[in-house]
Amino acid sequence: MSDISLWPLLGIAVVMLGFLCKFNPVLVVTVAAFATGMAVKMPIHTWLESLGTAFLKTRNLPLILLLPLAVIGLLERHGLREKAQSWIQQIKAATTGRLLLVYLALRESTAAAGLTSLGGHPQMVRPLLSPMAEAAFEQQHQSLPDKIKYKIRAMSAATDNIGLFFGEDIFVAFGAIILMHTFLRESGIETDPLHIALWGIPTAIAAFLIHGTRLLRFDAYLTRQLKHELKQAPSQEQHHD
């Protein structure tokens, strides 16, 4: 039995390092693909051909992805964000962390069922989730500095990402599962796509528990940040005077 080369996994390390350093995602993925190609001694013309073929297959954005953007834009223009904020302020027990925790559960469970389009940054986070999370904090503290607002928006986007990323890995018809199944079959390893999907459940549960804990602590964190901002405000005013 020949030894298995781990050098092709170099691309994963490049992706992790690139995202950790906050480089341009397109550049990071391109460099990672190049590193993987070089690791398997792929000729440069074959690598460029594969990259060009993948680009041609995905360059046309389907119309079905553009139509929701226009609809969301019209809804925002006619007060969708304001209505969402007004509605959440009527729920006295609602806090930013609790709201995001509920959304995490819904996002992960619907993604696990293959309904990945029910959420997303343009159609859910920006017009609905983020304004509702901001309003939930504002009704508790009557103050919302810009720094706090941006942290809430960032956590809202992160919650959507985590719910989608770990939820869709459970869906048996997800592209990554089919890709792994095909790759293993071509390598002579017979697997069941359903079996692969089931192994995504422990990871999804762990992701929910870890990020859910962060969300439950998020309210206390925002309160501390608000107190810190309010303490700094008088000192800054005196400095300007």
N, C-alpha and C positions, 0 to 999 in steps of 0.2 A: 504493500500500500504506500503510495507516494505521499510525501508531506504536502499539506495544503498551504499555499502561500497566502499570507495575510496582508501583503502589500496593497492589493486592490482596495482594502479598507482605508487606505490613506485619504481617500476623498471625504470620508465621514469626518476625519480629524480636521480637514481643511474647512468643511462646513461649520463645525463647532467653533473653531478658532475665529473664522470670519464673522460669524454672528456675534460671538462674544466681544469682538473688537468693534462691532457695529459698522462693518464695511457694507458697501452696496450689495444687496442680495443677489442681483444678476451677476455681478462680478465674482462673488463668492462661489456661486453655483458653477459658473464657467470654469473658474480655476480648479474647483473640485473635480469636475469632469475631466479636465486636462490631466490632473494628477493621477486620477484613476486610470485613464488611458495610457499614460506613460508607465504606470506600475505594471500593467498587463502587457506592455510592449506592443501597444497598438500603433500601427503606422499613422503618421500625422494626417495623411490624406483620408484614411478611414475614419479617424476621429472627427475631422471636419465634415465629412459626408454624413456621419451619424448626427452631428450637431445641426447641420442644415436640414436634414430630413425631419428631425424633431421640431425644429422651428416652423417649417412649412405646414406641419400637421396641426399646429396649435396657434398659428398667428391670427386666424380669423375668429374674432369674438362672436359667439352666437347671438342672434338678435334677442333671444329669450333672456340673456343676461343684461341687455341694454334697456329693455322695456321697464323692468322694475325701478331702474334709476330715475327714469322720467316720471314714473308714478310717485315715487317717494319725494322727488323734488316738488311736484305739485301739492302733495299733502303737507309738506313742510311750509310751503308758501301760504297755505290756508290754515295754519295754526296747529299742526300736528304736535309739535314739541310742547307748545303751551298747554294743549289739552292733556297731554301725558303728564306734565308736571302738576296740573291742577288735580288730576285724578289721584295721583299717588299721595298728594298732600292731604287727601281726605282719609287716608289709612293711617291712623295715629301710631300704630305699632310698627309701621314700616321704617326701617333704617337702611342705609346704603349697603351695609354688609349683608343683611338678611335678603334684601331684594336681589343682590347679585348672586347669593347662594341659591335662591329659587331659580334664577335664570340658568345657573350652571347645571342644576339638575335637569331642567327642561332641555337645555341645549345638548347635553351629553346623551340623554335618553332618546331624543328625536334623531340625533345623528347616528346612534346605534341602530335605529330602525331604517336608516337610509334616507331620512328626510333632512339632508344637509342644507337645503335652500331655505329652511324656515328661519334661519338666523343669518348673521353676517354683519359686517361693519356698516356698509352703506344702507342696507334695508332694515336693520334692527338696532344696532348699537348707537349710531349717530342720531337718528330721529326719535328713538323711543327709550332705549335702555339708559343711555347716558343722561338725558334730561331728567328721567325719573329718579335715577340715583342721586343726581345733584339736588333735586327737589326734596328727596327724603332726608338728606343731610341738612338742608336749609331750614326745614320745618322744625328740626330738633335744636338748631343753634342760632337761627336767625342771622347767619352771616356766612358768606361763601367767597373768600378771597380767591384770586385767580390761581394761586399755587395749589390750593385745595381742589379747585375745579378741575385742573389739569390732571391731578392724581386720580380723581374719580373717573375721569374719561379714560385714562390709561388702564386702570384696573377693570373697567367695563370692557374695553377691547381685549385685554388679556383673558378675562373670563370667557368671552366668546371663543377665543382661539383655543383655550384649553378644553372646553367642552366639545368643540368640533373635532380637534385633533385626536383626542383619546376616545371619543364616542364612535367616530366613523370606523375605527379599527375593529370594532365588534361586528360591523355589518359584513355579511359573508360575500356580498357582491361588490365590495369596495375594491377599487382598482389596485391598491397596494397588495391586498390579499391575493387577488388573481395573479398579479405579477410574481409574488413569492411562490405561489403554487406552480405556475408555469416554469419558473426558473429551477425549482427543485425537481420537477418532472424531467426537464431537459438534462439535469445532472444525474438522473437515474434514481432519484429519491421520490417515491410515491407518497403523496400526502392528500388529505381531505381538506378542501377549503373551509368547511365548517369547523374542522378541528383547529385550523390556524386562527380562525376568527374567535373561537372560544378562549384561546390563550390570550386574547386581548382584554378579556374581562377583568382579570386581577390587576392589570396595569390601569385600566379605566377606573376601577374602584379606588386604587391607591391615589390616582390623580385627583379624584373627587374629594377624598379625605384630606389630602395635603392642601389643595387649594381652598377647600371649604373651611379649613381651620384658619387659613390666612384671611378669608373673607369675614369670619366671625371676629377676628382680631382687628379688622380694618377700621371699624367704627372707633375703637379706642385710639388707634393710631391717628386717625383724622382729627379726633378731639385734641390730642396732644399737639398735633401740628397747628391746629387753629389757635390754641393758647400761646404757642410759640410765636405765631404770626402777630397776634394781638399785642404781645409784649414788645415786639420789635417795632410796631407801628408808632407808639409815642416817642421812642428814642430816635427814630428816623425823623419825625417831625421836629423834635428839638434840635437835631443836627442841622436840618435845613434852615431853622430860624437863626 
